[in-house]
Amino acid sequence: MHIRDAGIDDVDGITAIYNHAVEHTTAIWNDRLVDAADRRRWLTQRQAGRFPVLVAVEPEHAGPQQVLGYVTYGPYRPHDGYRHTVEHSVYVRDDQQGRGVGSELMAALIARARESGVHVLVAGIDAANTGSIRLHERFGFSRVGLLTEVGTKFGSWLDLAFLQLTLDERGPADR
């Protein structure tokens, strides 16, 4: 498996993974499917904001249909005081889960965040998604909060678990 920055050729694979998560999981609290044009705009906006979008691909098949998963981060909140904190997302193609794709993507994203001077990574995860919570805990994330019944999908209330990873010990004046 190869991890690299996403390009326009990866949009179809990203779109398929995103839509599968919308239709079948509570990893994304959205009910609306998207098309490739939506994900192209999303990717362009991420890149323009200097936020990484990384994809895991099969080395011999680096085309758009071979995206195994993707990971990204963006602003945690829009206010200046949060500028050193980002919220991230990781998604793995359904038939690739449990094969280390999520771990490879997380390792690459954490490294990129450190290189970019990010201080804290935040994850908001459906509290019932024990697989994702365990993945984050393996990378040193700590559970720091729980908001109960703040979301809904598939006719149920959803609880949102917050996890965070502090990447450095520098103070805000050191940035």
N, C-alpha and C positions, 0 to 999 in steps of 0.2 A: 504494500500500500504506500502511496505517495501523498504527502500533504503539501498543498501549494495554495497561493492566492487564487481566488475564484476569478473567472473571466466570463465574458458574455456567452461563450460556448457551453458554460456550465449551467446556464439558467434553466434549461428544460429539466435537468436532473434535480436542481434545487426546488423547482416548482413542484415536481412529482413528490419529493419528500415532504415538503410543506403541506401539500394538499392531503397526502395520506394521513399526516398527523392531525389535520383539521377534521377529517372525516372519521377517524378511528380512535383517537386518543385524547387525553386531556393535557397533553404536552403544550398545546396551543389553545388558549381560551378564546377561540374565534370560531364562528360558524360558517364563515364565508370562504369559499374556494377562490383561488386567485389564478390568473392566467400568466403566461410567460411575459407579457408586456408589463404586468404589475411587478414581477420579480426583477425584470430588467431595470425598471425605475428604482426599485428598492436597492439593488446592487449599485447602481450609479450614484445614488444618494449616499450610501455607506462609504463608497470609495471617495466621493467628493468631500465627505466629512473626515476623511483619514481614519476610518474605522475598518478594521480587517474583516474580511469574509474569507475564510479558509475552507477548502474542500479536501476531502479524502477521496482519492481516485485509485483505480487499479492501474498500475504503471503501464501495462501493455495496452490498456484501453482508456486513454485519458480523455475520451470524448464525453459529451454531455450525458449520454445514457449510462455512463459508468460512474457517476457520482455516488459514493458510498455513504456520505454524510457531509454535513457542513457545520461550521461554528462561526459565531460573530459576537462582537460586543458593540455597544453604543452608549449614549449618555444615560446615566442613572436617573437624573432629574434635570430639568432645564436651568436651574439656578447656578450662578457662578460658583458658589461654595461647594458644589458637588463635582467640580471639574476634574478631580483626581480619582473619581469613583466611576466605574462603568458597570452596566448590567449585561450579562452575556446569555447566549442561547446556544445549545448544541442539539443537533438533530441527526439521527442515524437512520438510513434506509431500513425499512422493516425487516427485510431478509438478511440484513447484516448485523443486527443487534446481537450482542453477546460474543462478538468476534474481535473485540479490542478497538474497533473504529472510534468509538466515543472517547476512549482513553487516549488514543493517538491525537485526536483533535483537541482534547482538553490540554494535553501537554504542550502542543504547538501554540494554542491560544494563550496559555499562561506565559510562555516564553515571549510571545509577541507583546503581551501586556507589560511585562517587566521591561523589555527593550524600549517601550513607548513611555515609560515613566508613570504608568498607572499605579496608584497606591492600593486600591481595594477593588476586587471583583465581587459583584453581588449576583446571586442566583435566586430567582423567584420560581419555585417548583410546586406543582400540585403535591400537597402533603401525602397523598396516597401513592405517589410515584416513587416507590422505595428503590427501584433500580437507579434512577437518576440521583436520588439523595445519596445512595451508597457510592456511586461514581464520584460525586463531589467530595464526599468525606475521605475517599482514598487519596484525593489530591490535597487534603488538609483544610478543606472548607469546614467551618463550624456552623451549626444551627444557631441562629441568633433571633429568630422570631417566628410567630405563627399568627396569621390573620384568618379567623374562622368565617366560613360562609361568605367570602367576598366575591366569589365567582360562581357561575353556573354553566353547566354543559350536560347534554344528554339527560336532562330532567333532574339533575342533582345539584345540590350546593357543593362548592369546592372550597377547600381550605388551601391557603397559600403559605408555604414554608419559605422562609428566607434563610439563605446560607451566605457566608462571606469568607473571602480569603484575603488577608492582608499580605501584600507582596513585598513591602519594605518597611524599614523603621525610620525613614527620613521624616522630618517635620515639614509642615507646609512652607516654612520660610526657606527650606533647602531646595525648592523647586523653581 
